[in-house]
Amino acid sequence: MMDIITSPLANWPATAVHALIQEVYASSDAMSEAFEDKFPDIEAFVQQRQGWLAMPGAVALVAHEADTLLGYILLMPRRQARLSHTADLTMGVHPAARGKGVGRQLLEGALQAARAQGLLEIAYLMVRADNTAAVKLYEAAGFTRLALLERDTRRDGRYYDGLLMRHWLRPPSDGASR
């Protein structure tokens, strides 16, 4: 049994977090973008990380066992004023730690932190529809399916459907139905 601890991503060196995310991308064909496109170099990663950590309402956590990073989760508020009550969720778990509850712990921790901050109302995420383990995890945490995006992602000439999911962190303030 792993002794998993969740802590703020800011507490870890950028190089360690960069290496974790790079390993997650390298070991998964479910990512919609290439790691090199997202972070062409460590400087680009450091700059983007600073942006994450400075955003009001953002949640950035890592899971670790002792000094070994196991996974990460980012809940990033949207910048547009009329969308600032919403956030996009991304996460990844190191291949050696998959299936051991790391993702569940990260997800629960991020949702709890976002509720405690009280700035966000809705979390959205995109997942490949054929990633059944991830879809089950998100549904167990209270995410609902909003839309199936047919042939949303193309990788190596093959198409995959995407699934848009939503989780209400708190009820709408105007009383509108969900």
mmCIF file of the C-alpha atoms, coordinates in Angstrom:
data_MODEL
# 
_entry.id   MODEL 
# 
loop_
_atom_site.group_PDB 
_atom_site.id 
_atom_site.type_symbol 
_atom_site.label_atom_id 
_atom_site.label_alt_id 
_atom_site.label_comp_id 
_atom_site.label_asym_id 
_atom_site.label_entity_id 
_atom_site.label_seq_id 
_atom_site.pdbx_PDB_ins_code 
_atom_site.Cartn_x 
_atom_site.Cartn_y 
_atom_site.Cartn_z 
_atom_site.occupancy 
_atom_site.B_iso_or_equiv 
_atom_site.pdbx_formal_charge 
_atom_site.auth_seq_id 
_atom_site.auth_comp_id 
_atom_site.auth_asym_id 
_atom_site.auth_atom_id 
_atom_site.pdbx_PDB_model_num 
ATOM 1   C CA . MET A 1 1   ? 0.000   0.000  0.000   1.00 0.00 ? 1   MET A CA 1 
ATOM 2   C CA . MET A 1 2   ? 1.360   3.392  -0.978  1.00 0.00 ? 2   MET A CA 1 
ATOM 3   C CA . ASP A 1 3   ? 1.592   6.222  1.551   1.00 0.00 ? 3   ASP A CA 1 
ATOM 4   C CA . ILE A 1 4   ? 0.377   8.945  -0.819  1.00 0.00 ? 4   ILE A CA 1 
ATOM 5   C CA . ILE A 1 5   ? 0.606   12.580 0.235   1.00 0.00 ? 5   ILE A CA 1 
ATOM 6   C CA . THR A 1 6   ? -0.960  15.469 -1.672  1.00 0.00 ? 6   THR A CA 1 
ATOM 7   C CA . SER A 1 7   ? 0.746   18.852 -1.482  1.00 0.00 ? 7   SER A CA 1 
ATOM 8   C CA . PRO A 1 8   ? 0.869   22.140 -3.409  1.00 0.00 ? 8   PRO A CA 1 
ATOM 9   C CA . LEU A 1 9   ? 2.754   21.959 -6.674  1.00 0.00 ? 9   LEU A CA 1 
ATOM 10  C CA . ALA A 1 10  ? 4.496   25.213 -5.651  1.00 0.00 ? 10  ALA A CA 1 
ATOM 11  C CA . ASN A 1 11  ? 6.387   23.282 -2.943  1.00 0.00 ? 11  ASN A CA 1 
ATOM 12  C CA . TRP A 1 12  ? 8.297   21.270 -5.548  1.00 0.00 ? 12  TRP A CA 1 
ATOM 13  C CA . PRO A 1 13  ? 11.141  22.336 -7.838  1.00 0.00 ? 13  PRO A CA 1 
ATOM 14  C CA . ALA A 1 14  ? 10.012  23.169 -11.355 1.00 0.00 ? 14  ALA A CA 1 
ATOM 15  C CA . THR A 1 15  ? 12.460  20.639 -12.790 1.00 0.00 ? 15  THR A CA 1 
ATOM 16  C CA . ALA A 1 16  ? 10.880  17.776 -10.782 1.00 0.00 ? 16  ALA A CA 1 
ATOM 17  C CA . VAL A 1 17  ? 7.338   18.718 -11.812 1.00 0.00 ? 17  VAL A CA 1 
ATOM 18  C CA . HIS A 1 18  ? 8.465   19.163 -15.421 1.00 0.00 ? 18  HIS A CA 1 
ATOM 19  C CA . ALA A 1 19  ? 10.009  15.668 -15.397 1.00 0.00 ? 19  ALA A CA 1 
ATOM 20  C CA . LEU A 1 20  ? 6.805   14.170 -13.940 1.00 0.00 ? 20  LEU A CA 1 
ATOM 21  C CA . ILE A 1 21  ? 4.568   15.775 -16.561 1.00 0.00 ? 21  ILE A CA 1 
ATOM 22  C CA . GLN A 1 22  ? 6.978   14.780 -19.317 1.00 0.00 ? 22  GLN A CA 1 
ATOM 23  C CA . GLU A 1 23  ? 6.858   11.131 -18.129 1.00 0.00 ? 23  GLU A CA 1 
ATOM 24  C CA . VAL A 1 24  ? 3.050   11.200 -18.016 1.00 0.00 ? 24  VAL A CA 1 
ATOM 25  C CA . TYR A 1 25  ? 2.891   12.506 -21.587 1.00 0.00 ? 25  TYR A CA 1 
ATOM 26  C CA . ALA A 1 26  ? 5.505   10.010 -22.811 1.00 0.00 ? 26  ALA A CA 1 
ATOM 27  C CA . SER A 1 27  ? 3.622   7.059  -21.311 1.00 0.00 ? 27  SER A CA 1 
ATOM 28  C CA . SER A 1 28  ? 0.118   7.956  -22.477 1.00 0.00 ? 28  SER A CA 1 
ATOM 29  C CA . ASP A 1 29  ? -1.314  8.124  -25.962 1.00 0.00 ? 29  ASP A CA 1 
ATOM 30  C CA . ALA A 1 30  ? -4.467  9.808  -24.595 1.00 0.00 ? 30  ALA A CA 1 
ATOM 31  C CA . MET A 1 31  ? -3.053  13.347 -24.468 1.00 0.00 ? 31  MET A CA 1 
ATOM 32  C CA . SER A 1 32  ? -4.451  15.677 -27.123 1.00 0.00 ? 32  SER A CA 1 
ATOM 33  C CA . GLU A 1 33  ? -1.195  17.569 -27.565 1.00 0.00 ? 33  GLU A CA 1 
ATOM 34  C CA . ALA A 1 34  ? 2.463   16.695 -27.682 1.00 0.00 ? 34  ALA A CA 1 
ATOM 35  C CA . PHE A 1 35  ? 4.531   17.561 -24.622 1.00 0.00 ? 35  PHE A CA 1 
ATOM 36  C CA . GLU A 1 36  ? 7.054   19.423 -26.803 1.00 0.00 ? 36  GLU A CA 1 
ATOM 37  C CA . ASP A 1 37  ? 4.267   21.602 -28.226 1.00 0.00 ? 37  ASP A CA 1 
ATOM 38  C CA . LYS A 1 38  ? 2.995   22.472 -24.769 1.00 0.00 ? 38  LYS A CA 1 
ATOM 39  C CA . PHE A 1 39  ? 6.429   22.975 -23.166 1.00 0.00 ? 39  PHE A CA 1 
ATOM 40  C CA . PRO A 1 40  ? 9.142   23.407 -25.806 1.00 0.00 ? 40  PRO A CA 1 
ATOM 41  C CA . ASP A 1 41  ? 11.793  23.792 -23.101 1.00 0.00 ? 41  ASP A CA 1 
ATOM 42  C CA . ILE A 1 42  ? 12.195  24.069 -19.326 1.00 0.00 ? 42  ILE A CA 1 
ATOM 43  C CA . GLU A 1 43  ? 12.037  27.874 -19.490 1.00 0.00 ? 43  GLU A CA 1 
ATOM 44  C CA . ALA A 1 44  ? 8.600   27.715 -21.132 1.00 0.00 ? 44  ALA A CA 1 
ATOM 45  C CA . PHE A 1 45  ? 7.466   25.319 -18.420 1.00 0.00 ? 45  PHE A CA 1 
ATOM 46  C CA . VAL A 1 46  ? 8.784   27.553 -15.626 1.00 0.00 ? 46  VAL A CA 1 
ATOM 47  C CA . GLN A 1 47  ? 6.995   30.556 -17.117 1.00 0.00 ? 47  GLN A CA 1 
ATOM 48  C CA . GLN A 1 48  ? 3.710   28.680 -17.481 1.00 0.00 ? 48  GLN A CA 1 
ATOM 49  C CA . ARG A 1 49  ? 4.050   27.271 -13.947 1.00 0.00 ? 49  ARG A CA 1 
ATOM 50  C CA . GLN A 1 50  ? 4.450   30.800 -12.564 1.00 0.00 ? 50  GLN A CA 1 
ATOM 51  C CA . GLY A 1 51  ? 1.254   31.755 -14.389 1.00 0.00 ? 51  GLY A CA 1 
ATOM 52  C CA . TRP A 1 52  ? -0.630  28.813 -12.870 1.00 0.00 ? 52  TRP A CA 1 
ATOM 53  C CA . LEU A 1 53  ? 0.499   29.650 -9.373  1.00 0.00 ? 53  LEU A CA 1 
ATOM 54  C CA . ALA A 1 54  ? -0.435  33.336 -9.713  1.00 0.00 ? 54  ALA A CA 1 
ATOM 55  C CA . MET A 1 55  ? -4.036  32.801 -10.896 1.00 0.00 ? 55  MET A CA 1 
ATOM 56  C CA . PRO A 1 56  ? -6.712  33.550 -8.287  1.00 0.00 ? 56  PRO A CA 1 
ATOM 57  C CA . GLY A 1 57  ? -8.743  30.389 -7.709  1.00 0.00 ? 57  GLY A CA 1 
ATOM 58  C CA . ALA A 1 58  ? -6.209  28.065 -9.306  1.00 0.00 ? 58  ALA A CA 1 
ATOM 59  C CA . VAL A 1 59  ? -5.492  24.705 -7.704  1.00 0.00 ? 59  VAL A CA 1 
ATOM 60  C CA . ALA A 1 60  ? -2.188  22.999 -8.521  1.00 0.00 ? 60  ALA A CA 1 
ATOM 61  C CA . LEU A 1 61  ? -1.337  19.865 -6.557  1.00 0.00 ? 61  LEU A CA 1 
ATOM 62  C CA . VAL A 1 62  ? 1.041   16.941 -6.760  1.00 0.00 ? 62  VAL A CA 1 
ATOM 63  C CA . ALA A 1 63  ? 0.804   13.517 -5.175  1.00 0.00 ? 63  ALA A CA 1 
ATOM 64  C CA . HIS A 1 64  ? 3.970   12.005 -3.834  1.00 0.00 ? 64  HIS A CA 1 
ATOM 65  C CA . GLU A 1 65  ? 5.368   9.223  -1.723  1.00 0.00 ? 65  GLU A CA 1 
ATOM 66  C CA . ALA A 1 66  ? 8.358   10.534 0.192   1.00 0.00 ? 66  ALA A CA 1 
ATOM 67  C CA . ASP A 1 67  ? 10.436  12.365 -2.438  1.00 0.00 ? 67  ASP A CA 1 
ATOM 68  C CA . THR A 1 68  ? 8.920   10.614 -5.459  1.00 0.00 ? 68  THR A CA 1 
ATOM 69  C CA . LEU A 1 69  ? 6.303   12.508 -7.471  1.00 0.00 ? 69  LEU A CA 1 
ATOM 70  C CA . LEU A 1 70  ? 3.406   10.270 -8.503  1.00 0.00 ? 70  LEU A CA 1 
ATOM 71  C CA . GLY A 1 71  ? 0.945   12.604 -10.202 1.00 0.00 ? 71  GLY A CA 1 
ATOM 72  C CA . TYR A 1 72  ? -0.311  16.135 -10.697 1.00 0.00 ? 72  TYR A CA 1 
ATOM 73  C CA . ILE A 1 73  ? -3.593  17.982 -11.089 1.00 0.00 ? 73  ILE A CA 1 
ATOM 74  C CA . LEU A 1 74  ? -4.291  21.494 -12.324 1.00 0.00 ? 74  LEU A CA 1 
ATOM 75  C CA . LEU A 1 75  ? -7.609  23.286 -11.971 1.00 0.00 ? 75  LEU A CA 1 
ATOM 76  C CA . MET A 1 76  ? -7.088  26.485 -13.941 1.00 0.00 ? 76  MET A CA 1 
ATOM 77  C CA . PRO A 1 77  ? -9.696  29.267 -13.948 1.00 0.00 ? 77  PRO A CA 1 
ATOM 78  C CA . ARG A 1 78  ? -10.556 30.682 -17.326 1.00 0.00 ? 78  ARG A CA 1 
ATOM 79  C CA . ARG A 1 79  ? -9.221  34.188 -17.888 1.00 0.00 ? 79  ARG A CA 1 
ATOM 80  C CA . GLN A 1 80  ? -12.248 35.707 -19.604 1.00 0.00 ? 80  GLN A CA 1 
ATOM 81  C CA . ALA A 1 81  ? -14.295 37.794 -17.128 1.00 0.00 ? 81  ALA A CA 1 
ATOM 82  C CA . ARG A 1 82  ? -17.596 36.129 -18.000 1.00 0.00 ? 82  ARG A CA 1 
ATOM 83  C CA . LEU A 1 83  ? -16.034 32.677 -17.635 1.00 0.00 ? 83  LEU A CA 1 
ATOM 84  C CA . SER A 1 84  ? -13.951 33.326 -14.504 1.00 0.00 ? 84  SER A CA 1 
ATOM 85  C CA . HIS A 1 85  ? -16.355 31.196 -12.427 1.00 0.00 ? 85  HIS A CA 1 
ATOM 86  C CA . THR A 1 86  ? -15.289 28.170 -14.508 1.00 0.00 ? 86  THR A CA 1 
ATOM 87  C CA . ALA A 1 87  ? -12.041 26.219 -14.693 1.00 0.00 ? 87  ALA A CA 1 
ATOM 88  C CA . ASP A 1 88  ? -10.393 23.556 -16.819 1.00 0.00 ? 88  ASP A CA 1 
ATOM 89  C CA . LEU A 1 89  ? -9.059  20.458 -15.116 1.00 0.00 ? 89  LEU A CA 1 
ATOM 90  C CA . THR A 1 90  ? -6.037  18.508 -16.306 1.00 0.00 ? 90  THR A CA 1 
ATOM 91  C CA . MET A 1 91  ? -4.250  15.740 -14.502 1.00 0.00 ? 91  MET A CA 1 
ATOM 92  C CA . GLY A 1 92  ? -1.844  12.902 -14.968 1.00 0.00 ? 92  GLY A CA 1 
ATOM 93  C CA . VAL A 1 93  ? -0.434  10.001 -12.999 1.00 0.00 ? 93  VAL A CA 1 
ATOM 94  C CA . HIS A 1 94  ? 3.045   8.519  -13.395 1.00 0.00 ? 94  HIS A CA 1 
ATOM 95  C CA . PRO A 1 95  ? 2.813   5.137  -15.148 1.00 0.00 ? 95  PRO A CA 1 
ATOM 96  C CA . ALA A 1 96  ? 4.265   3.284  -12.130 1.00 0.00 ? 96  ALA A CA 1 
ATOM 97  C CA . ALA A 1 97  ? 1.540   4.726  -9.878  1.00 0.00 ? 97  ALA A CA 1 
ATOM 98  C CA . ARG A 1 98  ? -1.525  4.156  -12.092 1.00 0.00 ? 98  ARG A CA 1 
ATOM 99  C CA . GLY A 1 99  ? -4.335  2.081  -10.629 1.00 0.00 ? 99  GLY A CA 1 
ATOM 100 C CA . LYS A 1 100 ? -3.221  2.745  -7.044  1.00 0.00 ? 100 LYS A CA 1 
ATOM 101 C CA . GLY A 1 101 ? -5.626  5.535  -6.042  1.00 0.00 ? 101 GLY A CA 1 
ATOM 102 C CA . VAL A 1 102 ? -3.321  8.433  -6.873  1.00 0.00 ? 102 VAL A CA 1 
ATOM 103 C CA . GLY A 1 103 ? -5.717  9.983  -9.383  1.00 0.00 ? 103 GLY A CA 1 
ATOM 104 C CA . ARG A 1 104 ? -8.658  9.674  -7.007  1.00 0.00 ? 104 ARG A CA 1 
ATOM 105 C CA . GLN A 1 105 ? -6.711  11.327 -4.202  1.00 0.00 ? 105 GLN A CA 1 
ATOM 106 C CA . LEU A 1 106 ? -5.556  14.163 -6.447  1.00 0.00 ? 106 LEU A CA 1 
ATOM 107 C CA . LEU A 1 107 ? -9.059  14.722 -7.802  1.00 0.00 ? 107 LEU A CA 1 
ATOM 108 C CA . GLU A 1 108 ? -10.668 14.740 -4.361  1.00 0.00 ? 108 GLU A CA 1 
ATOM 109 C CA . GLY A 1 109 ? -7.994  17.110 -3.043  1.00 0.00 ? 109 GLY A CA 1 
ATOM 110 C CA . ALA A 1 110 ? -8.344  19.548 -5.932  1.00 0.00 ? 110 ALA A CA 1 
ATOM 111 C CA . LEU A 1 111 ? -12.137 19.653 -5.787  1.00 0.00 ? 111 LEU A CA 1 
ATOM 112 C CA . GLN A 1 112 ? -12.047 20.134 -2.027  1.00 0.00 ? 112 GLN A CA 1 
ATOM 113 C CA . ALA A 1 113 ? -9.476  22.948 -2.329  1.00 0.00 ? 113 ALA A CA 1 
ATOM 114 C CA . ALA A 1 114 ? -11.512 24.677 -5.033  1.00 0.00 ? 114 ALA A CA 1 
ATOM 115 C CA . ARG A 1 115 ? -14.676 24.510 -2.906  1.00 0.00 ? 115 ARG A CA 1 
ATOM 116 C CA . ALA A 1 116 ? -12.783 25.895 0.094   1.00 0.00 ? 116 ALA A CA 1 
ATOM 117 C CA . GLN A 1 117 ? -11.524 28.859 -1.955  1.00 0.00 ? 117 GLN A CA 1 
ATOM 118 C CA . GLY A 1 118 ? -15.079 29.571 -3.078  1.00 0.00 ? 118 GLY A CA 1 
ATOM 119 C CA . LEU A 1 119 ? -14.100 31.331 -6.309  1.00 0.00 ? 119 LEU A CA 1 
ATOM 120 C CA . LEU A 1 120 ? -15.099 28.652 -8.816  1.00 0.00 ? 120 LEU A CA 1 
ATOM 121 C CA . GLU A 1 121 ? -18.502 27.186 -9.577  1.00 0.00 ? 121 GLU A CA 1 
ATOM 122 C CA . ILE A 1 122 ? -17.817 24.756 -12.415 1.00 0.00 ? 122 ILE A CA 1 
ATOM 123 C CA . ALA A 1 123 ? -14.930 22.485 -13.389 1.00 0.00 ? 123 ALA A CA 1 
ATOM 124 C CA . TYR A 1 124 ? -14.735 21.187 -16.957 1.00 0.00 ? 124 TYR A CA 1 
ATOM 125 C CA . LEU A 1 125 ? -12.498 18.550 -18.464 1.00 0.00 ? 125 LEU A CA 1 
ATOM 126 C CA . MET A 1 126 ? -11.923 16.760 -21.731 1.00 0.00 ? 126 MET A CA 1 
ATOM 127 C CA . VAL A 1 127 ? -11.054 13.086 -21.793 1.00 0.00 ? 127 VAL A CA 1 
ATOM 128 C CA . ARG A 1 128 ? -10.787 10.571 -24.572 1.00 0.00 ? 128 ARG A CA 1 
ATOM 129 C CA . ALA A 1 129 ? -14.001 8.583  -24.595 1.00 0.00 ? 129 ALA A CA 1 
ATOM 130 C CA . ASP A 1 130 ? -12.098 5.282  -24.783 1.00 0.00 ? 130 ASP A CA 1 
ATOM 131 C CA . ASN A 1 131 ? -10.136 6.070  -21.596 1.00 0.00 ? 131 ASN A CA 1 
ATOM 132 C CA . THR A 1 132 ? -12.605 4.110  -19.472 1.00 0.00 ? 132 THR A CA 1 
ATOM 133 C CA . ALA A 1 133 ? -10.536 4.196  -16.266 1.00 0.00 ? 133 ALA A CA 1 
ATOM 134 C CA . ALA A 1 134 ? -10.402 8.003  -16.351 1.00 0.00 ? 134 ALA A CA 1 
ATOM 135 C CA . VAL A 1 135 ? -14.091 8.348  -17.267 1.00 0.00 ? 135 VAL A CA 1 
ATOM 136 C CA . LYS A 1 136 ? -15.059 6.086  -14.340 1.00 0.00 ? 136 LYS A CA 1 
ATOM 137 C CA . LEU A 1 137 ? -12.842 8.101  -11.988 1.00 0.00 ? 137 LEU A CA 1 
ATOM 138 C CA . TYR A 1 138 ? -14.401 11.390 -13.068 1.00 0.00 ? 138 TYR A CA 1 
ATOM 139 C CA . GLU A 1 139 ? -17.945 10.059 -12.863 1.00 0.00 ? 139 GLU A CA 1 
ATOM 140 C CA . ALA A 1 140 ? -17.291 8.663  -9.364  1.00 0.00 ? 140 ALA A CA 1 
ATOM 141 C CA . ALA A 1 141 ? -16.145 12.173 -8.340  1.00 0.00 ? 141 ALA A CA 1 
ATOM 142 C CA . GLY A 1 142 ? -19.421 13.684 -9.580  1.00 0.00 ? 142 GLY A CA 1 
ATOM 143 C CA . PHE A 1 143 ? -18.552 14.751 -13.116 1.00 0.00 ? 143 PHE A CA 1 
ATOM 144 C CA . THR A 1 144 ? -21.319 14.371 -15.677 1.00 0.00 ? 144 THR A CA 1 
ATOM 145 C CA . ARG A 1 145 ? -21.034 13.839 -19.414 1.00 0.00 ? 145 ARG A CA 1 
ATOM 146 C CA . LEU A 1 146 ? -22.004 16.904 -21.435 1.00 0.00 ? 146 LEU A CA 1 
ATOM 147 C CA . ALA A 1 147 ? -21.070 16.023 -24.991 1.00 0.00 ? 147 ALA A CA 1 
ATOM 148 C CA . LEU A 1 148 ? -19.419 13.371 -27.095 1.00 0.00 ? 148 LEU A CA 1 
ATOM 149 C CA . LEU A 1 149 ? -17.129 15.012 -29.638 1.00 0.00 ? 149 LEU A CA 1 
ATOM 150 C CA . GLU A 1 150 ? -16.811 12.549 -32.488 1.00 0.00 ? 150 GLU A CA 1 
ATOM 151 C CA . ARG A 1 151 ? -13.384 12.218 -34.096 1.00 0.00 ? 151 ARG A CA 1 
ATOM 152 C CA . ASP A 1 152 ? -12.119 15.015 -31.843 1.00 0.00 ? 152 ASP A CA 1 
ATOM 153 C CA . THR A 1 153 ? -8.497  13.899 -31.632 1.00 0.00 ? 153 THR A CA 1 
ATOM 154 C CA . ARG A 1 154 ? -6.279  12.489 -34.366 1.00 0.00 ? 154 ARG A CA 1 
ATOM 155 C CA . ARG A 1 155 ? -3.104  10.640 -33.511 1.00 0.00 ? 155 ARG A CA 1 
ATOM 156 C CA . ASP A 1 156 ? -0.958  8.790  -36.004 1.00 0.00 ? 156 ASP A CA 1 
ATOM 157 C CA . GLY A 1 157 ? -3.760  8.918  -38.572 1.00 0.00 ? 157 GLY A CA 1 
ATOM 158 C CA . ARG A 1 158 ? -6.350  7.406  -36.226 1.00 0.00 ? 158 ARG A CA 1 
ATOM 159 C CA . TYR A 1 159 ? -9.338  9.316  -34.831 1.00 0.00 ? 159 TYR A CA 1 
ATOM 160 C CA . TYR A 1 160 ? -10.660 9.213  -31.272 1.00 0.00 ? 160 TYR A CA 1 
ATOM 161 C CA . ASP A 1 161 ? -13.822 10.591 -29.733 1.00 0.00 ? 161 ASP A CA 1 
ATOM 162 C CA . GLY A 1 162 ? -13.560 13.143 -26.952 1.00 0.00 ? 162 GLY A CA 1 
ATOM 163 C CA . LEU A 1 163 ? -15.840 13.479 -23.960 1.00 0.00 ? 163 LEU A CA 1 
ATOM 164 C CA . LEU A 1 164 ? -16.617 16.851 -22.388 1.00 0.00 ? 164 LEU A CA 1 
ATOM 165 C CA . MET A 1 165 ? -17.470 16.543 -18.682 1.00 0.00 ? 165 MET A CA 1 
ATOM 166 C CA . ARG A 1 166 ? -18.599 19.001 -16.007 1.00 0.00 ? 166 ARG A CA 1 
ATOM 167 C CA . HIS A 1 167 ? -18.633 19.099 -12.211 1.00 0.00 ? 167 HIS A CA 1 
ATOM 168 C CA . TRP A 1 168 ? -20.530 21.689 -10.159 1.00 0.00 ? 168 TRP A CA 1 
ATOM 169 C CA . LEU A 1 169 ? -18.327 22.876 -7.300  1.00 0.00 ? 169 LEU A CA 1 
ATOM 170 C CA . ARG A 1 170 ? -21.209 24.925 -5.909  1.00 0.00 ? 170 ARG A CA 1 
ATOM 171 C CA . PRO A 1 171 ? -24.734 25.552 -7.123  1.00 0.00 ? 171 PRO A CA 1 
ATOM 172 C CA . PRO A 1 172 ? -25.347 28.432 -9.519  1.00 0.00 ? 172 PRO A CA 1 
ATOM 173 C CA . SER A 1 173 ? -25.791 31.706 -7.601  1.00 0.00 ? 173 SER A CA 1 
ATOM 174 C CA . ASP A 1 174 ? -28.739 32.787 -9.744  1.00 0.00 ? 174 ASP A CA 1 
ATOM 175 C CA . GLY A 1 175 ? -30.782 29.688 -8.949  1.00 0.00 ? 175 GLY A CA 1 
ATOM 176 C CA . ALA A 1 176 ? -30.726 28.497 -12.572 1.00 0.00 ? 176 ALA A CA 1 
ATOM 177 C CA . SER A 1 177 ? -31.196 24.791 -13.083 1.00 0.00 ? 177 SER A CA 1 
ATOM 178 C CA . ARG A 1 178 ? -28.235 22.601 -13.802 1.00 0.00 ? 178 ARG A CA 1 
# 
